[in-house]
Amino acid sequence: MTTTVTTAGAGTSPKPRPRRTKHNWYKIGTDAILYVVLSLIALGFIGPFLILLSSALKPLTQDLFGFPPDLIPRPPTLDSFREAFRAVPLAKYMSNSVIYAVTIVPISALVCLLAGYAFGALRYPGRNIYFLLILGTMFLPAEVMLIPRYLVASDLGITNGYLGVILPSLLSAFGTLIMRQAFAGVPHELREAARIDGANEWQIFSRVMLPIVRPSLAIVMIFGFVNVWNSFLWPLVVLNDESKYPIALGIAYLAGIGSSDERSLAAGSVASIIPIVIVFLFLQRQIMDGMKGAVKG
């Protein structure tokens, strides 16, 4: 009797390598087109800043408006920055903006946090009506509110001062909307479970809800900082003292003093943008987490 022994793997051919199908090539093509489009969009956003930075670093001997444009300073110099800070007190204006931001952003974030909790987590009659009234202020043009706000500030005696800029900026309908959506996205069962465990309303808010909505709170503070740093119209109306100008008004003042040096104006603009760029670079993770939380809410 003959016994046939078959070894494992004997007589089997190697598996053929998968060939690129038409679907694979289609996916590669669509991804390539998507990356090209996104790169062009990114260039559209970054391009103006690069031109501004190039103009600020170019020496007086290099033409700013030559064609084709030359973005490389030859050689780069900081003379335009020195001239901008010499022409107007930009350092003072930047310190004023820091004062406004440090004062307005935390208080406004706290107000939005508490209002968002009241509208998004608590249950009481008429809460949606109250929220819609606050939300309706977002649809009013800023110019419509200038005269009433100025009259109130004048009656309070806070015009032409720091309080005149700070107090009207403490309320934010947009920040309230973000926090309301964040709290509304938290399951109501979490609050009920904490209440069954003996927690009071403050403990539920601070220990259960606040850690969950922290990314949304971060994005409210970041956008609040950007709005305060770029504030122009209301400070222009309420302030007469140039020593209390924020940086946005300072740049406009630099452009309006009759200076024809575009390099100094570009240098001042770059100096005003740098703090915002730093904030976004260090807090970009919080920005993305906050946006995700707002979308989910």
DRENDOVO-997990 format. One line per 8 residues: number of its first residue (from 0); their letters; for each residue x, y, z of N, C-alpha, C. Coordinates in steps of 0.05 Angstrom, whole numbers, plus 5000, padded with zeros to 4 digits. Each point is the difference from the previous one (the first is absolute). Example, Ala and Ser with C-alpha at 12.3 -4.5 7.8 and 13.67 -1.06 7.14 Angstrom:
BEGIN
0 = AS = 5264,4886,5156,4982,5024,5000,5018,5024,5000 ~ 4993,5021,4986,5016,5024,5001,4985,5022,5014 .
***
This chain:
BEGIN
0 = MTTTVTTA = 5017,4976,5000,4983,5024,5000,5018,5025,5000 ~ 4993,5017,4983,5016,5025,4997,4986,5023,5013 ~ 5016,5013,5017,4989,5023,5015,5011,5026,4988 ~ 4982,5018,4994,5008,5025,4988,4999,5022,5022 ~ 5022,5012,5004,5002,5021,5020,5000,5027,4986 ~ 4982,5017,5008,4998,5027,4989,5010,5020,5020 ~ 5021,5014,4994,5011,5020,5018,4984,5026,4998 ~ 5000,5015,5022,4985,5025,5000,5013,5019,4981 .
8 = GAGTSPKP = 4985,5011,4983,5010,5021,4982,5010,4988,4974 ~ 5003,4973,4998,5011,4988,4976,4980,5001,4978 ~ 5009,5008,4976,4983,5000,4977,4982,5024,4998 ~ 5003,5019,5019,4983,5025,4999,5016,5022,4988 ~ 4988,5015,4984,5014,5023,4987,4997,5025,5018 ~ 5020,5017,5000,4998,5025,5016,4977,5017,4991 ~ 4988,5014,5020,4977,5017,4993,5009,5023,4983 ~ 4986,5006,4979,5007,5022,4983,4997,5027,5014 .
16 = RPRRTKHN = 5017,5019,4995,4998,5026,5012,4976,5015,4988 ~ 4985,5013,5018,4976,5013,4989,5008,5023,4981 ~ 4987,5000,4978,5005,5020,4980,4983,5025,5005 ~ 5011,5023,4992,4985,5024,5004,4975,5000,4981 ~ 4978,5002,5011,4975,5000,4985,4993,5029,4992 ~ 4980,5002,4984,4991,5026,4991,4990,5016,5025 ~ 4989,4987,5020,4991,5014,5024,5024,5012,5015 ~ 5022,4985,5002,5024,5011,5013,5010,5025,4987 .
24 = WYKIGTDA = 5002,4999,4973,5009,5024,4985,4981,5023,5003 ~ 4974,4995,5002,4980,5021,5003,5004,5013,5028 ~ 5005,4984,5020,5003,5011,5027,5026,5017,5002 ~ 5021,4990,4987,5025,5015,5000,4996,5027,4986 ~ 4986,4999,4977,4995,5025,4985,4984,5020,5016 ~ 4978,4991,5013,4983,5018,5015,5015,5011,5024 ~ 5017,4984,5013,5016,5010,5023,5020,5021,4991 ~ 5012,4995,4976,5020,5020,4990,4986,5026,4994 .
32 = ILYVVLSL = 4977,4999,4987,4985,5024,4994,4992,5015,5026 ~ 4991,4984,5020,4992,5012,5025,5024,5015,5013 ~ 5023,4987,5000,5024,5012,5013,5008,5026,4985 ~ 4998,4999,4973,5007,5024,4985,4980,5023,5006 ~ 4974,4994,5002,4981,5021,5006,5004,5011,5028 ~ 5005,4982,5019,5005,5010,5028,5025,5016,5001 ~ 5021,4992,4985,5025,5016,5000,4995,5028,4989 ~ 4984,5002,4979,4994,5026,4988,4984,5017,5019 .
40 = IALGFIGP = 4981,4988,5015,4985,5015,5019,5018,5010,5023 ~ 5018,4982,5009,5018,5008,5021,5018,5023,4991 ~ 5009,4998,4975,5017,5021,4989,4985,5026,4998 ~ 4974,4999,4994,4984,5024,5000,4998,5014,5027 ~ 5000,4984,5021,4999,5011,5027,5028,5010,5009 ~ 5020,4984,4994,5027,5007,5010,5014,5021,4982 ~ 4992,5001,4975,5014,5018,4981,5000,5029,5008 ~ 4977,5012,5008,5001,5028,5008,5018,5005,5024 .
48 = FLILLSSA = 5001,4982,5019,5018,5004,5023,5029,4998,4991 ~ 5007,4982,4982,5027,4998,4990,5008,5025,4985 ~ 4982,5012,4984,5006,5025,4987,5004,5022,5020 ~ 4983,5001,5020,5002,5020,5021,5027,4998,5015 ~ 5007,4975,5007,5026,4996,5014,5023,5007,4982 ~ 4999,4993,4974,5021,5007,4982,5003,5030,4997 ~ 4978,5014,4999,5001,5030,4997,5013,5012,5025 ~ 4993,4989,5024,5011,5011,5024,5030,4995,5003 .
56 = LKPLTQDL = 5011,4979,4988,5028,4994,5003,5017,5011,4977 ~ 4988,5011,4979,5016,5010,4978,5013,5026,5006 ~ 5024,5005,4991,5014,5025,5004,4988,5022,4982 ~ 5008,5025,5004,4990,5022,4985,5009,4999,4971 ~ 5022,4986,4995,5010,4999,4972,4986,4979,4983 ~ 4982,4984,5012,4986,4979,4985,4972,5009,4994 ~ 4991,4997,4975,4974,5009,4992,4978,4981,5011 ~ 4979,5012,5011,4978,4984,5011,4980,4992,4978 .
64 = FGFPPDLI = 4998,5015,4979,4979,4996,4980,5011,4993,4973 ~ 5024,4988,5000,5011,4991,4974,4986,4976,4989 ~ 5002,4997,4974,4988,4976,4987,5021,4987,4982 ~ 5003,4974,5003,4986,4982,5018,5008,5005,5029 ~ 4981,4995,5019,5006,5006,5028,5023,4983,5011 ~ 5016,5012,5017,5022,4987,5013,4994,4998,5029 ~ 4995,4976,5010,4992,4996,5028,5024,4998,5019 ~ 5024,4997,4990,5023,4995,5016,5014,5027,5006 .
72 = PRPPTLDS = 5001,5009,5025,5014,5025,5007,5030,4997,4995 ~ 5012,5020,4988,5028,4999,4993,5014,5026,5008 ~ 5013,4999,5024,4999,4980,5022,4977,5007,5019 ~ 4991,4981,5016,4979,5006,5019,5010,5020,5022 ~ 4982,5018,5008,5007,5020,5020,4977,5006,5018 ~ 5005,5009,5024,4979,5007,5019,4997,5030,5002 ~ 5010,5015,4981,4998,5029,5001,4971,5010,4999 ~ 4983,4986,4985,4972,5007,4999,4986,4997,5026 .
80 = FREAFRAV = 5007,4979,5015,4988,4997,5027,5009,5022,5018 ~ 5025,5007,5000,5009,5022,5017,4986,5026,4992 ~ 4996,5005,4975,4987,5025,4991,4971,5000,5009 ~ 4986,4977,4998,4972,4998,5008,4997,5006,5030 ~ 5017,4988,5016,4998,5004,5029,5009,5028,5008 ~ 5016,5013,4983,5008,5028,5005,4979,5020,4992 ~ 4985,4994,4978,4980,5019,4990,4976,5002,5019 ~ 4991,4978,5011,4978,4999,5019,5007,4981,5022 .
88 = PLAKYMSN = 4988,5004,5024,5006,4982,5023,4986,4973,4997 ~ 5009,4984,4982,4988,4973,4996,5003,4983,5025 ~ 5022,5002,5014,5003,4984,5025,4978,5007,5020 ~ 4993,5025,5002,4979,5009,5018,4973,4989,4991 ~ 4995,5001,4974,4975,4990,4989,4998,4970,5004 ~ 5022,4985,4997,4999,4971,5005,4995,4994,5029 ~ 5012,5016,5018,4995,4995,5029,4971,5006,5007 ~ 4988,5020,4987,4972,5006,5004,4983,4976,4991 .
96 = SVIYAVTI = 5006,4988,4977,4986,4977,4991,5003,4976,5019 ~ 5023,4998,5012,5004,4978,5020,4983,5005,5024 ~ 4998,5025,5009,4982,5007,5022,4971,4993,4994 ~ 4992,5008,4976,4972,4994,4993,4995,4970,4998 ~ 5019,4986,4988,4996,4971,4997,5001,4985,5026 ~ 5019,5007,5018,5002,4986,5026,4975,5006,5017 ~ 4988,5023,4996,4976,5007,5016,4975,4989,4988 ~ 4996,5003,4974,4975,4992,4987,4997,4970,4997 .
104 = VPISALVC = 5021,4987,4991,4997,4972,4992,4992,4982,5023 ~ 5013,5001,5024,4992,4981,5021,4971,5006,5010 ~ 4994,5026,5003,4973,5007,5011,4979,4992,4979 ~ 5004,5006,4975,4981,4993,4979,4997,4970,4998 ~ 5022,4985,5003,4998,4971,4999,4984,4989,5023 ~ 5003,5012,5024,4985,4991,5023,4970,5006,4996 ~ 4993,5023,4990,4972,5007,4994,4988,4981,4980 ~ 5015,4994,4979,4990,4981,4979,4997,4972,5012 .
112 = LLAGYAFG = 5019,4993,5017,4998,4973,5013,4975,4997,5017 ~ 4995,5020,5017,4976,4998,5017,4974,5002,4983 ~ 5000,5018,4981,4976,5003,4983,4996,4974,4983 ~ 5021,4989,4990,4997,4975,4985,4990,4977,5017 ~ 5008,4999,5025,4990,4979,5018,4970,5005,5006 ~ 4993,5025,5003,4971,5006,5006,4983,4993,4976 ~ 5009,5005,4976,4984,4995,4976,5002,4971,4990 ~ 5022,4987,5005,5005,4973,4989,4995,4977,5018 .
120 = ALRYPGRN = 5003,5004,5027,4998,4978,5018,4976,5001,5018 ~ 4992,5024,5009,4978,5003,5018,4973,4999,4985 ~ 4980,4992,5013,4973,4998,4989,4981,5019,5015 ~ 4990,5020,4986,4981,5019,5013,4983,5013,4978 ~ 4977,5010,5006,4982,5011,4979,5012,5025,4988 ~ 4998,5001,4973,5008,5024,4986,5029,5002,4993 ~ 5016,4979,5006,5029,5002,4995,5006,5003,4971 ~ 4985,4987,4982,5005,5002,4972,4994,5028,4989 .
128 = IYFLLILG = 4979,5012,5012,4993,5027,4991,5022,5020,5008 ~ 5010,4997,5025,5021,5018,5009,5025,4996,4983 ~ 5006,4975,4993,5024,4995,4984,4997,5011,4972 ~ 4976,4998,4988,4995,5012,4973,5003,5030,5001 ~ 4992,5013,5021,5003,5029,5002,5030,5007,5000 ~ 5016,4985,5015,5029,5006,5000,5012,4993,4973 ~ 4991,4978,4989,5011,4992,4973,4992,5021,4979 ~ 4978,5013,5003,4991,5020,4980,5019,5023,4999 .
136 = TMFLPAEV = 5015,5006,5021,5018,5023,4999,5023,4995,4981 ~ 5006,4974,4994,5021,4994,4981,4993,5010,4972 ~ 4975,5003,4994,4991,5008,4973,4998,5030,4997 ~ 5005,5015,5021,5000,5029,4999,5027,5010,4991 ~ 5001,5017,4980,5026,5012,4992,5013,5015,5023 ~ 5026,4999,5002,5014,5014,5021,4995,5030,5000 ~ 4996,5011,4976,4995,5029,4998,4974,5008,5013 ~ 4980,4982,5000,4974,5006,5013,5003,5004,5030 .
144 = MLIPRYLV = 5019,4985,5012,5003,5001,5029,5019,5022,5009 ~ 5013,5014,4982,5020,5020,5008,4988,5023,5017 ~ 4979,5012,4989,4988,5023,5014,4988,4993,5027 ~ 4984,4978,5002,4990,4993,5027,5022,4994,5020 ~ 5021,4985,4991,5022,4994,5018,5015,5025,5008 ~ 5003,5018,4981,5015,5024,5008,4984,5017,5019 ~ 4974,5002,4996,4983,5015,5018,5000,4989,5028 ~ 4999,4973,5002,5002,4987,5027,5027,5005,5012 .
152 = ASDLGITN = 5021,4997,4985,5027,5005,5010,5004,5029,5009 ~ 4988,5019,4985,5001,5028,5007,4985,5005,5026 ~ 4977,4988,5003,4984,5004,5025,5015,4988,5024 ~ 5015,4979,4996,5016,4988,5022,5026,5014,5005 ~ 5007,5018,4982,5025,5015,5003,5025,4984,4995 ~ 4999,4981,4982,5023,4982,4995,5011,5004,4972 ~ 4991,5021,4986,5012,5005,4974,5029,5010,5003 ~ 5015,4996,4979,5028,5008,4999,5017,4988,5022 .
160 = GYLGVILP = 4993,4975,5007,5015,4986,5021,5001,4970,4994 ~ 5015,4986,5016,5002,4971,4997,4973,4986,5004 ~ 4985,5009,5020,4974,4988,5006,4981,5003,4977 ~ 5002,5022,4985,4983,5004,4977,5004,4979,4979 ~ 5024,4989,4998,5005,4978,4981,4993,4973,5011 ~ 5006,4997,5026,4998,4974,5013,4971,4992,5005 ~ 4984,5017,5013,4973,4991,5009,4982,4992,4978 ~ 4998,5015,4978,4981,4990,4978,5010,4975,4986 .
168 = SLLSAFGT = 5025,4992,5005,5011,4976,4986,4998,4975,5017 ~ 4988,5001,5023,5000,4977,5018,4979,4979,4992 ~ 4980,5008,4984,4979,4982,4992,5004,4991,4971 ~ 4997,4974,4995,5004,4989,4974,4978,4980,4994 ~ 4983,5007,4980,4979,4981,4992,5012,4976,4987 ~ 5022,5004,4984,5013,4977,4987,5011,4981,5020 ~ 5014,5010,5021,5011,4983,5021,4978,4985,5015 ~ 4978,5014,5005,4977,4987,5013,4989,4977,4983 .
176 = LIMRQAFA = 4999,5004,4974,4990,4979,4982,5019,4976,5001 ~ 5026,5004,4999,5019,4978,5001,4997,4984,5026 ~ 4998,5014,5022,4999,4986,5026,4972,4987,5003 ~ 4980,5012,4990,4973,4987,5002,5000,4974,4985 ~ 5012,5000,4976,5001,4975,4984,5017,4979,5014 ~ 5021,5009,5013,5018,4981,5014,4985,4987,5023 ~ 4986,5015,5016,4985,4989,5023,4977,4984,4990 ~ 4987,5008,4979,4977,4984,4990,5008,4973,4989 .
184 = GVPHELRE = 5026,4997,4992,5009,4975,4990,5008,4980,5022 ~ 5000,5008,5025,5006,4982,5022,4974,4985,5008 ~ 5001,4974,5002,4976,4985,5007,4988,5009,5027 ~ 4974,5003,5000,4986,5009,5025,5003,4980,5022 ~ 5005,4975,4993,5002,4979,5020,5024,5004,5018 ~ 5021,5013,4990,5024,5006,5017,4992,5018,5023 ~ 4985,5021,4995,4991,5018,5021,4982,4985,5020 ~ 4983,4983,4990,4982,4986,5018,5015,4980,5017 .
192 = AARIDGAN = 5020,4986,4988,5016,4982,5016,5015,5014,5022 ~ 5012,5023,4993,5014,5016,5021,4981,5010,5021 ~ 4976,5007,4993,4981,5009,5020,4991,4977,5018 ~ 4998,4976,4989,4993,4977,5017,5022,4994,5019 ~ 5025,5005,4992,5023,4996,5018,5003,5021,5021 ~ 4983,5020,5000,5000,5020,5021,5013,5026,4992 ~ 5007,5004,4975,5013,5025,4992,4980,5022,4997 ~ 5008,5024,5008,4982,5023,4996,5005,5012,4973 .
200 = EWQIFSRV = 4986,5022,4993,5002,5011,4973,5028,5011,4994 ~ 5013,5012,5020,5027,5010,4995,5020,4978,4996 ~ 4997,4978,5015,5018,4977,4996,4996,4987,4973 ~ 4975,4998,4991,4994,4989,4974,5013,5017,4978 ~ 4997,5027,5003,5012,5018,4980,5030,4998,5000 ~ 5013,5002,5023,5029,5002,5001,5014,4974,4996 ~ 4989,4978,5010,5014,4974,5000,4991,4981,4978 ~ 4976,5003,4990,4990,4982,4979,4999,5014,4973 .
208 = MLPIVRPS = 4988,5023,4999,4996,5013,4974,5024,5015,4989 ~ 5013,5015,5018,5022,5017,4991,5023,4985,4987 ~ 5009,4977,5011,5021,4986,4986,4993,4990,4972 ~ 4974,4995,4996,4991,4990,4973,5000,5023,4980 ~ 4992,5024,5008,4998,5022,4980,5025,5017,5000 ~ 5021,4992,5012,5025,5016,5001,5011,5007,4972 ~ 5000,4981,4981,5009,5008,4973,4983,5022,4987 ~ 4974,5000,5004,4984,5021,4989,5005,5026,5015 .
216 = LAIVMIFG = 5006,4999,5026,5007,5024,5014,5026,5012,4990 ~ 5019,4982,4993,5025,5009,4989,4997,5015,4974 ~ 4983,4990,4983,4996,5013,4974,4985,5027,5003 ~ 4982,5002,5020,4987,5026,5006,5021,5020,5009 ~ 5019,4992,5016,5021,5018,5009,5019,5008,4977 ~ 5006,4981,4983,5018,5006,4978,4988,5020,4980 ~ 4975,4994,4993,4987,5019,4981,4994,5027,5014 ~ 4995,4999,5026,4997,5025,5014,5026,5017,5000 .
224 = FVNVWNSF = 5022,4986,5003,5026,5014,4999,5004,5013,4973 ~ 4994,4985,4979,5004,5011,4972,4982,5024,4996 ~ 4975,4998,5009,4981,5023,4997,5009,5024,5015 ~ 5010,4996,5024,5010,5023,5016,5025,5012,4987 ~ 5018,4983,4991,5025,5010,4988,4995,5015,4974 ~ 4979,4992,4986,4994,5014,4974,4978,5021,5002 ~ 4991,5006,5025,4978,5019,5003,5009,5028,4990 ~ 4982,5011,4984,5007,5026,4987,4977,5020,5002 .
232 = LWPLVVLN = 4976,4992,4992,4978,5019,4997,4991,5012,5027 ~ 4995,4983,5020,4991,5011,5025,5021,5016,5015 ~ 5025,4992,5001,5020,5018,5012,5003,5026,4985 ~ 4997,4999,4974,5001,5025,4984,4978,5020,5008 ~ 4976,4989,5007,4978,5017,5007,5003,5010,5029 ~ 5008,4983,5018,4998,5007,5029,5026,5013,5010 ~ 5022,4998,4986,5025,5011,5009,5008,5025,4985 ~ 5009,5020,5015,5013,5024,4989,5029,5002,5007 .
240 = DESKYPIA = 5007,4988,5022,5028,5001,5010,5016,4979,4984 ~ 5020,5010,4986,5017,4982,4984,5016,4980,5017 ~ 5005,5008,5024,5017,4982,5018,4985,4975,5008 ~ 4973,4999,4995,4984,4976,5007,4992,4984,4975 ~ 5011,5007,4977,4994,4985,4976,5009,4971,5001 ~ 4984,4981,4990,5010,4973,4996,5017,4999,4974 ~ 5012,4977,4995,5019,4998,4978,4987,5004,4973 ~ 4975,4992,4997,4987,5003,4974,4997,5030,4993 .
248 = LGIAYLAG = 4992,5016,5020,4999,5029,4996,5027,5012,4996 ~ 5020,4988,5014,5027,5010,4996,5010,4997,4972 ~ 4994,4977,4988,5008,4996,4972,4986,5019,4981 ~ 4974,5005,5005,4985,5020,4984,5012,5028,5004 ~ 5008,5006,5024,5013,5026,5006,5026,5002,4985 ~ 5015,4978,4999,5026,5000,4986,4995,5005,4970 ~ 4978,4989,4989,4994,5003,4972,4989,5028,4994 ~ 4989,5014,5020,4987,5025,4995,5016,5025,5008 .
256 = IGSSDERS = 5025,4996,5009,5015,5024,5008,5015,5013,4977 ~ 4995,4990,4976,5012,5012,4977,5025,4986,4991 ~ 5007,4978,5012,5025,4986,4992,4995,4985,4974 ~ 5019,5003,4982,4998,4986,4974,5018,4976,4999 ~ 5010,4991,5023,5018,4978,5000,4984,4974,5004 ~ 4996,4986,4978,4984,4975,5002,5014,4979,5016 ~ 5027,5002,5001,5015,4980,5016,4994,5002,5029 ~ 4999,5024,5011,4994,5004,5028,4971,4990,5007 .
264 = LAAGSVAS = 4982,5006,4982,4972,4991,5004,4999,4969,5000 ~ 5014,4988,4982,5001,4971,4999,5013,4988,5025 ~ 5021,5014,5010,5014,4990,5024,4981,5002,5024 ~ 4985,5022,5002,4981,5003,5022,4978,4979,4999 ~ 4991,4994,4976,4979,4980,4997,5010,4972,5008 ~ 5025,4994,4992,5012,4974,5007,5003,4998,5030 ~ 5009,5022,5013,5003,5000,5029,4973,4995,5014 ~ 4979,5011,4989,4973,4996,5012,4989,4972,4996 .
272 = IIPIVIVF = 5009,4986,4979,4990,4973,4995,5015,4979,5016 ~ 5025,5005,5007,5016,4980,5013,4987,4988,5025 ~ 4988,5015,5019,4988,4988,5023,4977,4980,4993 ~ 4984,5007,4979,4979,4982,4992,5011,4974,4989 ~ 5021,5002,4984,5013,4976,4988,5011,4983,5022 ~ 5012,5012,5021,5012,4984,5022,4977,4985,5015 ~ 4978,5014,5005,4977,4987,5014,4990,4976,4984 ~ 4997,5003,4974,4990,4978,4983,5020,4977,4999 .
280 = LFLQRQIM = 5026,5006,4999,5020,4979,4998,5000,4983,5025 ~ 4998,5013,5023,5002,4985,5026,4973,4987,5008 ~ 4978,5010,4989,4974,4990,5009,4984,4988,4977 ~ 5014,4991,4979,4985,4989,4977,4986,4974,5007 ~ 5011,4985,5018,4986,4975,5008,4974,5006,5015 ~ 5001,5020,5018,4975,5008,5013,4980,5011,4981 ~ 5009,5014,4979,4982,5011,4980,4985,4977,4986 ~ 5015,4980,4992,4988,4978,4985,4981,4984,5018 .
288 = DGMKGAVK = 5008,4995,5026,4983,4986,5018,4974,5015,5006 ~ 5003,5027,5002,4977,5016,5005,4981,5001,4977 ~ 5010,5000,4975,4983,5000,4977,4986,4973,4997 ~ 5014,4978,5007,4986,4974,4999,4978,4999,5020 ~ 5005,5010,5024,4979,5000,5021,4976,5017,4992 ~ 5006,5023,4987,4977,5017,4992,4984,4987,4978 ~ 5013,4986,4982,4985,4986,4978,4983,4978,5012 ~ 5012,4984,5018,4985,4978,5012,4976,5010,5016 .
296 = G = 5005,5023,5014,4978,5011,5016,4976,5009,4982 .
***
